[in-house]
Amino acid sequence: MNQEIVEVVEIGDGGVWVEGIQQSACGSCSARAGCGQHSLSKLGRPVRLWVESSRALHVGDQVTLELPQGSLAVSALSLYGLPLAGLIGGALLGYQGGSDLVSMLSGMLGLILGMLSARWLASRNRERWQPRILEGCRGLNSGCE
């Protein structure tokens, strides 16, 4: 399991919106070019994530978030890879028919089937891929547990 310290930025019904806190090592790490955290921090807009929680959290609280091992890679691969594989596979099968129109239509059908497969897989694995809040708060509001 991977753990990350995040900050609560918005409260919603049944959960909270959190943003990652950039680690101090990012400025001195030699892996800057290949680091996803460094690349995301350069975009200027932090990544927000919805986390279901029944805890009484407040905006500004810092919590430890548990990300299941490999869940980010597997979910991204399935949610982006399946539609892409469907598009390419469908287009290649349609190209066997000889017409560009058939190739385009079968590629679109493959894309739609890939998207439906990804949606089914995401709903099936929702609990396994869902991040969870582990520890309570530190920061602005100390009485949040």
N, C-alpha and C positions, 0 to 999 in steps of 0.2 A: 504494500500500500504506500502510495506517495502522500506526503502531507505538505500543505502550503498554508502560510499565514495570509489571511485575507481580511479586508476591511468591509464592514457593512456600510453600504452607501444609500440603500433605500429599503423601506419596510413595505411588505405587501401582504395580501391575504394568504396565509398558509406557508409563508416563507420570506426570504430576504434576497435582495440583489447584493452581490459582493464583487469587489475588485481586488486583484492581486496587489500585493505590496512589493515593490522592487527591492531586491536584496542589495545590501551594501557592497557585496563582492562583485557586482556587475561592472563597476567602474574599473576594477583592477584585474579582472579575469582575462586570461590570454585567449580564451575561446570566443571572443566577441563575434567574429564573423560567422561562426557556426551555431550560435546560441539563439534559441527561439525567444527567450526572455528579453535579450538585448534587442533583437529585431522588433519585437512587439512594443518595447518601450520607445523605439524611435518613431513609431507611427503617430505618436502624440495623443492617442486616445486609448486609455486602458481597456482591457477586456473585461466585460461584465458577465456575471454568471448567476443564474437563478438557482437557489438552493432551498429545498423544502425544509422548514423548521417550525417546531411548536414552541421554541424557547422565546423568552421575552428579551429580544435583542433591541439595541438602539443604534441609530445612525452614528458612525464613528467607532463602534466597537470592533475590536480585532479578535478573530476567532481562528482556530486551526481547522482547516478543511481537509478531509480525507478523500483522496481520489483513488479508486480501485486500480490496482496494478494493471497496466496495459489497456485500461478502458478508453483512454483518450485516443490512442493509436488505433485500436480495433473499431471504435465507433466512427472515427474519421474515415478509416479505410472502407468501412461498409457504407457509410452515408454518402461518400463521394465516389468510391471505387465501383460499387454496383451499378449506379446509373451510367457511369463512363464506360464500363465494360459492356453494358447492355447496348449503349449507343454504337460503340465500335463493332461489337459482335453482330448486331442487327444490320448495320451498314455493310459489313463484309458478306453476310448471308444474302442480302439483297443485291449486292454487286454480282453474285454468282448468277442471278437472273438476267443480267446483261444490260439493264436500263438504269440510268442515273436516278430517275424518278422512283423506281422500285427500291433502289438502294437508300434513297433519302427517306422514303416512307417506312421501310423496315428498320432503319436506324432510329427513327422517331418512336416506333413501336418498342424497340429494344430499350430506348431511354425511359419510356413510360413504365415498362416492366421492371427495369432496374430501380426506378424510383419507388414503385410499389413494394418491391422486395426489400429495399432499404427501410422503408417505413414500417413494414411488418417486423423486420429484424430489430429495429429500434424499440418498437412497442413490446416485443418479446423480452428484450434485455434491459428494459428501463430500470429496474431495480438494481441490476448488477452494475450498470454504467453510471448510476446517479451518485454524485458526490454527497458527502455527509459532513455535518459540523461535529467535530470531536470535542473540543474544549471550549470553555466559556470565554468570557470577554476580558480584554485588557484595554486600557485606553481611557477615552472620555467618560464612559459610564461604567463604573465598577460593579454596580449591583444588578447585573443582568441575568444571573443564573437562577 
